[in-house]
């Protein structure tokens, strides 16, 4: 009933934000295309374990080529949407027993020379007519295999980490990038593009909701459970437009301890909305004590409500701790029903909720309530 943090919803504005209306995999592919447009190093070491320093990666960031053609992909293919396959090295080498130079087809004078470059492969052959043929397994972007950017980008943009994928690559014997190089690629090329798209989207949302009175729901999420979290992200969703209207990430070193990640994140979200003249009339959150105190003392004009999903979750947790598993589903469903049928009447909600104490002992009429004196089912 509150937030699915992963999605930004549907936009209310025109391009360049229209692509966020696409399905998730289309949005990921769009961002991957944007990452490909950035300048990347022209050369790579021949080893599959090469790991350039950050300076090596950033070196070409500020260099603008005079020839726009140098930034296009060889052959004109779209490296993102183009299908890709796993091929064993032995099978791949078979076509290179003869010269693949146009119109030649004669025998090569030596074994083909192959050089792994991250996820890509370069094969060179020399034939008896003196032709030197060079083949690459991936389209080249400014001299670099496009897959060496696409794989780190795809891993990051789908919310995964490189570590588990690296283990899979090792088990398969698949040539790959080093972990350090992958993270360098993500930091230098992927993160800035994601940040840029998010900022454009958020500015458009703020422009669409500025000077309005909104109803919000908010929730916090940590990078790990318990009291050892390092980062906490607080997200606010506009109930009417279904748009993520504010999101703030707080590091544990900025607060006293991980307990304060959520209230500080919420405070920053509210401050950002106030800077854009957005007035919050109702805010639904979980039952975090520090959040309750902050809203009660510092934001008295905001009507604070508790999110039902968190309340039901808490009831389930307590019942499971007491090993009353038989009644968990029935009690949680009853709580949802009470809230949905009380029409905003707090007293009726209380009577409906406490009626379960009579129902479970087979008592369906009572006198200890004000608005509900019997069960609503047929007696």
Buried (B, 14 or more C-beta within 10 A) or exposed (E): EBBEBEBBBEBEBEEEBEBBEEEEEEBBBBBBBBBBEBBBBBEBEEEBBBBBEEEBBBBBEEEEEEEEEEBEBEEEEEBBEEEEEEEEEEEBBEEBEBBBBEEBEEEBEEEBEBBBBBBBBBBBBBBEEEBEBEBBBBBBBBEBBBBBBBBBBBBBBEEEEBEEBBEEBEEEEEBBBBBBBBBBBBBBBBEBBBEEBBEBBBEBBBEBBEEBEBBBBBBBBBBEEEEEBEBBBBBBBBBEBEBBBBBBBBEBEEBEEBBBBBBBBBBBBBEBBEEBEBEBEBBBBBEBEBBBEBBEEEBEEBEBEEBBBBBBEEBBEEBEEEEEEEEBEEBBEBBBEBBEEBEEEEEBBBBBBBBBEBBEEEEBEBEEBEEBEBBEEEE
